[in-house]
Amino acid sequence: MSDVVGTHVRTNRERWNEISDDYQRFNAPRIRGQAFTGDVAWGLWGLPESELNIFGDVAGLDVLEMGCGGSQWSTALARRGANPVGLDLSERQLQHSLRLQRETGLTFPLVQASAEEVPFADGSFHIVFADHGAFSFADPLRAIPEAARILRVGGLLAFSHISPLYEITVEAGSDRAGRKLARDYFDLRMFADADGLVSANLPYGEWIGLFRSCGLAIEDLLETRPKDDPALSGRQRSDNEWARRWPSECIWRLRKTTSQGER
Ligand SMILES: C[S@@+](CC[C@H](N)C(=O)[O-])C[C@H]1O[C@@H](n2cnc3c(N)ncnc32)[C@H](O)[C@@H]1O
């Protein structure tokens, strides 16, 4: 395992504080509509929840967003009648969440913590989810058991992340998928990215073993693809072409089947 484990939480907190304003400037216009319309869209390719139906009806459900960033998702789910809590490591990202709460008038609890150690009792939530959130940056061997612990039996864990296959084609110092194998498949747990963040992933078999050991049954693994868009050019065009041929993103839909101690 890489030497960034142990320091990754501090590194990611500092780095997310630094890049938060740029991240929100770039991404908020795209995902912000969600906060105002309640219409959520998943992942890199903006696939609407109405097509994927990962959550179903959320009205009245207690929902935790792990790595909420500017809370556009949680705000949208609040608009749909859920009781969200937004959790994030970065205080700057949470300031953006607060700003959105002031704009929309929709308020809900915001918590600063790491997904690896969350301040909630066992069985607190019906849904725990993240769209390229905390599970992309926290140690999976700590964050997935935490998510399972705070879910009620029958609850849903849903999250998206970059696919392991994509990650192993990224050359050192690059932030783009290539067409050759460049990184060790069996050493994906925590690795330093070109953008100064520490990312997390696992080989597919290890994800599955981890879910099983936490009492999480796999309902679905979506490997999403972008639609062909001839209007794109340059880098976006080639990223889009890559992802139409090979898996760029995973969205897991997992159901908690057992209570603690019954695994
Ligand atoms: C790519 S952003 C996604 C934010 C949000 N899901 C969105 O759609 O904009 C990832 C978020 O995960 C947060 N994060 C990173 N490591 C975390 C950890 N260990 N625990 C909680 N949040 C974390 C970052 O601060 C950041 O806000």
The ligand as an ORCA input file, in Angstrom:
! r2SCAN-3c Opt
* xyz 0 1
  C     -15.377     15.803     -6.020
  S     -16.040     16.576     -4.564
  C     -17.737     16.125     -4.760
  C     -18.665     16.965     -3.956
  C     -20.139     16.747     -4.295
  N     -20.512     15.361     -4.234
  C     -20.467     17.306     -5.661
  O     -21.172     16.628     -6.427
  O     -20.049     18.430     -5.966
  C     -15.475     15.475     -3.265
  C     -15.802     15.957     -1.860
  O     -15.385     14.943     -0.942
  C     -14.851     15.591      0.216
  N     -13.975     14.639      0.928
  C     -12.738     14.207      0.590
  N     -12.275     13.326      1.498
  C     -13.250     13.196      2.429
  C     -13.368     12.428      3.624
  N     -12.397     11.612      4.049
  N     -14.499     12.549      4.350
  C     -15.502     13.392      3.951
  N     -15.445     14.143      2.826
  C     -14.333     14.038      2.072
  C     -14.118     16.795     -0.351
  O     -13.881     17.782      0.619
  C     -15.058     17.234     -1.465
  O     -15.980     18.190     -1.022
*
